[in-house]
Amino acid sequence: MKIVVIGGTGLIGSKVVSNLRQRGYDVVAAARNTGVNTITGEGLKDALAGAQVVIDVANSRSFEDEAVMTFFKTAGRNTFAAEAAAGIRHHIALSVVGTDRLPDSSYLRAKAVQEGFVKAAGIPYTIVRATQSFEDIQRIAEAGGDGGVIRLSPALVQPIASDDVAAALTEVAVAAPLNATIEVAGPEAWPLDELACKLLAAIGEPRRVIADIHARYFGAELNDRSLTPGDRPRLGTTRFEDWLGRSARVRPALTPSTPKGDPTMQRLLIIGAGFAGMYAALNAARLRDEQGVSPDTLEIVVVAPEPRLVIRPRLYEPAPETMVAALAEVFKAVDVRYEQGRVDVIDSASKSAMIVGPDGMRRSLRYDRLVLAAGGQGFKPDIPGLAKYGFTVDQLDDAIALDRHLKALADRPASAARDTVVVAGGGFTGIEVATEMPSRLRAILGPKANVRVLIVDRNDAIAPAMGTNPRPLIEKALREAGVETLLGVGVSALGESSVTLSDRRSIESATVIWAAGMRANPLTEQIQAERDRSGRLVVDRNLRVPGVPTVFAAGDTVHALTDDLGHRALMSCQHANRLGASAGHNAAADLLGVPLEPYQQKNYVTCLDLGPSDAVFTRGWDSKVEMTGDKAKAMKREINTQWIYPPRANRADAYKAAEWARTVDY
């Protein structure tokens, strides 16, 4: 049986996926980061193909009234339309105990609408209402923050371990639909204020919890029946104090006050540790030092899943797992604080961000200025089979998966499908991937393998964004590398060993690499401002978001003019460096009372890799060719092995690199 878990990479969803896979079920973890988006509908059709059961544990990234209602309405419409088309036999929705009792809560009003969609869809269903998880208590406490204290209701709650919620959902998934609502809860009830006191004491939170019967829980006042289950709930087995005593997930809260309790400290928060995030941090630190300001007065914090720079321009090469560079010591050298986690909610009104740690714990971090440098991600349209059979070199894990797949081809018997690679996209990335493939495949399959590599692109010319100047050289290099081009045609479907084109031709291939299009990180959608077609925030010349003065943007999240001629920054490492450097400088300058410096990047160069011994180097927006062949290849090696790596972990080198990124043109 195939089961799709919507929200399958989150705290509870990932546990459900693991539980079901351990039982031998075919499970798809459907989430934005796996190519499935219930808001746009992207990837839903392909994810649901052949499935019998859907478990929906997805949640809104924002709890603001309009945003959360829009999320559940839009996701509900798209999901149930796709489920009806796929013939789903059982829909399971995770909801909240108390959904029908707290109409003053905008979040629970939206959950009630979600439940209404479930009941009206005509698909057999089970609604599982759960009480708050133990992991939620810290977030609830943070929401009750009131200056130096935390105000919480003393009403009873009956929280449950996320492991127990996942176990209940697992059992429901393998059983027949109930067409009814069940409740799951923890084994014991607690006054909310007392429960929060125990948790906050365990993590060293200094603020005092005050019991307040009028304190609101996400907009609603509570009583003892508001969030506790009815007469016959299914009870988890994990007691709160047992969980608290053994949980490695408990970690210090990030409160509105500073680590030293100094209310005058200002905080610059940088989301992302890619090229833009790194240079934003280094330039902010450089300006702070230059102004003689202590880190105790202006704190610079970088939040990212890992303290490392992924060298994305090299992910098309073999051994992608080595294409990373450590950043922890670099940040330490310039007194930048690193926080591990990912941001899933930005509330620009309250100037705070919600961080989800690698352990699933959520914590709120307030800021005075924010630099959004969360990067971009490859765009995958809703093409049948693409999510399941397609590969990319967009993210590190994607490139590692492709590398493993290519190596595993050696275990297959020779065939046209084994020996053929189709690259969808004839832009910069597609060309670099394709020209690398012939030698890479022969190194794996042997020199006599009948290797075939094709680029498929809907445009009528290769490398359309680079213009006509370098095109003859690119076309010649492709021919010499043995790379075929199929232009004016696109990919319409993927199978395990074939790809179907839009003109109905079929190509036997077990390896299809998608390299067509990028989109900004979805966090840009949480900033109430203009965005372009790629989801990038439109900013002013100082990289500030108009109408949201505390937010700056950089890298792949920003739509910015590079000069006075109307050229705009591209989603590239080259532009990310300068954008990050400028955004970090200006965000810090805004806090320090120093004049801001308009972003400008008049020069634009490209160095396109064309295989083991060839490249082409161009300058200017008209792509004037300056170097080719061995000379350009040597330049590409220098760029890929030196220029795009972080500086050494000492203050002088870090500040020199920061200044170079902000001011030096190529």
ChimeraX attribute file (.defattr): number of C-alpha atoms within 10 A of each C-alpha:
attribute: neighborCount
match mode: 1-to-1
recipient: residues
	/A:1	11
	/A:2	15
	/A:3	26
	/A:4	24
	/A:5	24
	/A:6	28
	/A:7	25
	/A:8	26
	/A:9	20
	/A:10	17
	/A:11	19
	/A:12	23
	/A:13	25
	/A:14	17
	/A:15	21
	/A:16	29
	/A:17	26
	/A:18	17
	/A:19	19
	/A:20	21
	/A:21	14
	/A:22	10
	/A:23	9
	/A:24	10
	/A:25	15
	/A:26	14
	/A:27	22
	/A:28	20
	/A:29	24
	/A:30	28
	/A:31	20
	/A:32	17
	/A:33	12
	/A:34	17
	/A:35	22
	/A:36	24
	/A:37	20
	/A:38	25
	/A:39	18
	/A:40	12
	/A:41	18
	/A:42	20
	/A:43	25
	/A:44	27
	/A:45	22
	/A:46	20
	/A:47	28
	/A:48	24
	/A:49	18
	/A:50	15
	/A:51	21
	/A:52	17
	/A:53	25
	/A:54	25
	/A:55	28
	/A:56	22
	/A:57	23
	/A:58	23
	/A:59	17
	/A:60	17
	/A:61	18
	/A:62	18
	/A:63	19
	/A:64	13
	/A:65	14
	/A:66	12
	/A:67	16
	/A:68	20
	/A:69	23
	/A:70	14
	/A:71	20
	/A:72	24
	/A:73	18
	/A:74	15
	/A:75	22
	/A:76	22
	/A:77	17
	/A:78	19
	/A:79	22
	/A:80	20
	/A:81	15
	/A:82	20
	/A:83	23
	/A:84	13
	/A:85	11
	/A:86	18
	/A:87	15
	/A:88	20
	/A:89	16
	/A:90	25
	/A:91	25
	/A:92	24
	/A:93	22
	/A:94	23
	/A:95	24
	/A:96	21
	/A:97	25
	/A:98	21
	/A:99	21
	/A:100	13
	/A:101	16
	/A:102	21
	/A:103	15
	/A:104	14
	/A:105	19
	/A:106	20
	/A:107	26
	/A:108	25
	/A:109	19
	/A:110	24
	/A:111	23
	/A:112	22
	/A:113	17
	/A:114	22
	/A:115	21
	/A:116	13
	/A:117	18
	/A:118	22
	/A:119	18
	/A:120	9
	/A:121	16
	/A:122	10
	/A:123	18
	/A:124	18
	/A:125	23
	/A:126	26
	/A:127	25
	/A:128	22
	/A:129	21
	/A:130	30
	/A:131	24
	/A:132	23
	/A:133	19
	/A:134	23
	/A:135	22
	/A:136	18
	/A:137	20
	/A:138	24
	/A:139	16
	/A:140	19
	/A:141	23
	/A:142	22
	/A:143	17
	/A:144	20
	/A:145	17
	/A:146	13
	/A:147	11
	/A:148	13
	/A:149	14
	/A:150	22
	/A:151	22
	/A:152	29
	/A:153	24
	/A:154	21
	/A:155	23
	/A:156	21
	/A:157	26
	/A:158	25
	/A:159	29
	/A:160	28
	/A:161	24
	/A:162	24
	/A:163	18
	/A:164	22
	/A:165	27
	/A:166	22
	/A:167	18
	/A:168	20
	/A:169	27
	/A:170	19
	/A:171	13
	/A:172	19
	/A:173	20
	/A:174	14
	/A:175	11
	/A:176	13
	/A:177	18
	/A:178	14
	/A:179	16
	/A:180	11
	/A:181	16
	/A:182	19
	/A:183	23
	/A:184	27
	/A:185	29
	/A:186	28
	/A:187	17
	/A:188	17
	/A:189	18
	/A:190	17
	/A:191	16
	/A:192	22
	/A:193	22
	/A:194	18
	/A:195	22
	/A:196	22
	/A:197	19
	/A:198	13
	/A:199	21
	/A:200	22
	/A:201	13
	/A:202	14
	/A:203	14
	/A:204	11
	/A:205	15
	/A:206	14
	/A:207	17
	/A:208	14
	/A:209	21
	/A:210	18
	/A:211	17
	/A:212	15
	/A:213	14
	/A:214	14
	/A:215	19
	/A:216	17
	/A:217	17
	/A:218	17
	/A:219	15
	/A:220	18
	/A:221	18
	/A:222	22
	/A:223	15
	/A:224	15
	/A:225	14
	/A:226	18
	/A:227	23
	/A:228	26
	/A:229	24
	/A:230	13
	/A:231	7
	/A:232	9
	/A:233	16
	/A:234	17
	/A:235	19
	/A:236	20
	/A:237	14
	/A:238	18
	/A:239	15
	/A:240	22
	/A:241	12
	/A:242	9
	/A:243	16
	/A:244	17
	/A:245	10
	/A:246	9
	/A:247	11
	/A:248	10
	/A:249	15
	/A:250	20
	/A:251	19
	/A:252	15
	/A:253	20
	/A:254	17
	/A:255	19
	/A:256	18
	/A:257	18
	/A:258	17
	/A:259	11
	/A:260	8
	/A:261	12
	/A:262	11
	/A:263	11
	/A:264	11
	/A:265	17
	/A:266	22
	/A:267	22
	/A:268	24
	/A:269	26
	/A:270	32
	/A:271	30
	/A:272	28
	/A:273	25
	/A:274	26
	/A:275	31
	/A:276	34
	/A:277	31
	/A:278	27
	/A:279	32
	/A:280	40
	/A:281	32
	/A:282	30
	/A:283	30
	/A:284	30
	/A:285	29
	/A:286	23
	/A:287	21
	/A:288	23
	/A:289	15
	/A:290	9
	/A:291	12
	/A:292	9
	/A:293	14
	/A:294	13
	/A:295	18
	/A:296	16
	/A:297	16
	/A:298	20
	/A:299	23
	/A:300	29
	/A:301	21
	/A:302	24
	/A:303	22
	/A:304	24
	/A:305	16
	/A:306	18
	/A:307	23
	/A:308	18
	/A:309	22
	/A:310	22
	/A:311	23
	/A:312	20
	/A:313	17
	/A:314	22
	/A:315	26
	/A:316	23
	/A:317	17
	/A:318	18
	/A:319	13
	/A:320	23
	/A:321	15
	/A:322	14
	/A:323	19
	/A:324	17
	/A:325	14
	/A:326	15
	/A:327	21
	/A:328	16
	/A:329	16
	/A:330	22
	/A:331	24
	/A:332	14
	/A:333	17
	/A:334	24
	/A:335	20
	/A:336	21
	/A:337	17
	/A:338	20
	/A:339	16
	/A:340	16
	/A:341	24
	/A:342	21
	/A:343	23
	/A:344	16
	/A:345	19
	/A:346	24
	/A:347	16
	/A:348	19
	/A:349	10
	/A:350	10
	/A:351	15
	/A:352	19
	/A:353	21
	/A:354	21
	/A:355	23
	/A:356	20
	/A:357	19
	/A:358	14
	/A:359	14
	/A:360	18
	/A:361	22
	/A:362	27
	/A:363	24
	/A:364	21
	/A:365	21
	/A:366	23
	/A:367	22
	/A:368	20
	/A:369	25
	/A:370	29
	/A:371	28
	/A:372	30
	/A:373	35
	/A:374	28
	/A:375	27
	/A:376	22
	/A:377	17
	/A:378	18
	/A:379	17
	/A:380	21
	/A:381	15
	/A:382	21
	/A:383	16
	/A:384	20
	/A:385	19
	/A:386	24
	/A:387	22
	/A:388	16
	/A:389	18
	/A:390	22
	/A:391	20
	/A:392	25
	/A:393	26
	/A:394	20
	/A:395	17
	/A:396	20
	/A:397	14
	/A:398	14
	/A:399	23
	/A:400	20
	/A:401	16
	/A:402	22
	/A:403	21
	/A:404	12
	/A:405	14
	/A:406	22
	/A:407	14
	/A:408	12
	/A:409	18
	/A:410	16
	/A:411	11
	/A:412	10
	/A:413	10
	/A:414	13
	/A:415	14
	/A:416	17
	/A:417	20
	/A:418	23
	/A:419	25
	/A:420	24
	/A:421	26
	/A:422	28
	/A:423	28
	/A:424	25
	/A:425	26
	/A:426	27
	/A:427	20
	/A:428	19
	/A:429	23
	/A:430	26
	/A:431	25
	/A:432	20
	/A:433	27
	/A:434	27
	/A:435	26
	/A:436	21
	/A:437	29
	/A:438	24
	/A:439	16
	/A:440	18
	/A:441	23
	/A:442	15
	/A:443	13
	/A:444	15
	/A:445	22
	/A:446	13
	/A:447	12
	/A:448	7
	/A:449	16
	/A:450	16
	/A:451	22
	/A:452	19
	/A:453	25
	/A:454	22
	/A:455	27
	/A:456	25
	/A:457	24
	/A:458	17
	/A:459	16
	/A:460	11
	/A:461	18
	/A:462	26
	/A:463	21
	/A:464	13
	/A:465	13
	/A:466	17
	/A:467	14
	/A:468	15
	/A:469	13
	/A:470	20
	/A:471	18
	/A:472	11
	/A:473	18
	/A:474	20
	/A:475	18
	/A:476	13
	/A:477	21
	/A:478	21
	/A:479	13
	/A:480	12
	/A:481	21
	/A:482	17
	/A:483	23
	/A:484	16
	/A:485	19
	/A:486	18
	/A:487	16
	/A:488	13
	/A:489	17
	/A:490	19
	/A:491	25
	/A:492	18
	/A:493	18
	/A:494	24
	/A:495	18
	/A:496	15
	/A:497	16
	/A:498	20
	/A:499	25
	/A:500	18
	/A:501	17
	/A:502	13
	/A:503	11
	/A:504	13
	/A:505	11
	/A:506	15
	/A:507	18
	/A:508	19
	/A:509	23
	/A:510	25
	/A:511	27
	/A:512	26
	/A:513	22
	/A:514	24
	/A:515	26
	/A:516	21
	/A:517	15
	/A:518	16
	/A:519	19
	/A:520	27
	/A:521	19
	/A:522	18
	/A:523	20
	/A:524	22
	/A:525	16
	/A:526	15
	/A:527	20
	/A:528	15
	/A:529	15
	/A:530	16
	/A:531	18
	/A:532	13
	/A:533	9
	/A:534	18
	/A:535	21
	/A:536	28
	/A:537	29
	/A:538	20
	/A:539	22
	/A:540	16
	/A:541	16
	/A:542	20
	/A:543	29
	/A:544	25
	/A:545	21
	/A:546	16
	/A:547	12
	/A:548	13
	/A:549	13
	/A:550	20
	/A:551	23
	/A:552	28
	/A:553	35
	/A:554	37
	/A:555	34
	/A:556	32
	/A:557	29
	/A:558	32
	/A:559	26
	/A:560	27
	/A:561	21
	/A:562	22
	/A:563	16
	/A:564	9
	/A:565	8
	/A:566	9
	/A:567	14
	/A:568	17
	/A:569	23
	/A:570	17
	/A:571	22
	/A:572	16
	/A:573	18
	/A:574	20
	/A:575	23
	/A:576	28
	/A:577	24
	/A:578	30
	/A:579	33
	/A:580	36
	/A:581	31
	/A:582	32
	/A:583	36
	/A:584	39
	/A:585	29
	/A:586	28
	/A:587	30
	/A:588	31
	/A:589	18
	/A:590	16
	/A:591	16
	/A:592	16
	/A:593	8
	/A:594	14
	/A:595	10
	/A:596	17
	/A:597	14
	/A:598	15
	/A:599	23
	/A:600	21
	/A:601	20
	/A:602	16
	/A:603	13
	/A:604	19
	/A:605	18
	/A:606	19
	/A:607	21
	/A:608	21
	/A:609	26
	/A:610	28
	/A:611	22
	/A:612	14
	/A:613	14
	/A:614	21
	/A:615	25
	/A:616	25
	/A:617	22
	/A:618	21
	/A:619	16
	/A:620	12
	/A:621	15
	/A:622	15
	/A:623	19
	/A:624	17
	/A:625	18
	/A:626	14
	/A:627	16
	/A:628	20
	/A:629	16
	/A:630	13
	/A:631	15
	/A:632	22
	/A:633	23
	/A:634	15
	/A:635	18
	/A:636	22
	/A:637	14
	/A:638	12
	/A:639	14
	/A:640	15
	/A:641	13
	/A:642	11
	/A:643	12
	/A:644	18
	/A:645	17
	/A:646	21
	/A:647	19
	/A:648	14
	/A:649	17
	/A:650	14
	/A:651	19
	/A:652	14
	/A:653	15
	/A:654	23
	/A:655	21
	/A:656	14
	/A:657	20
	/A:658	30
	/A:659	20
	/A:660	15
	/A:661	25
	/A:662	23
	/A:663	14
	/A:664	11
	/A:665	13
	/A:666	11
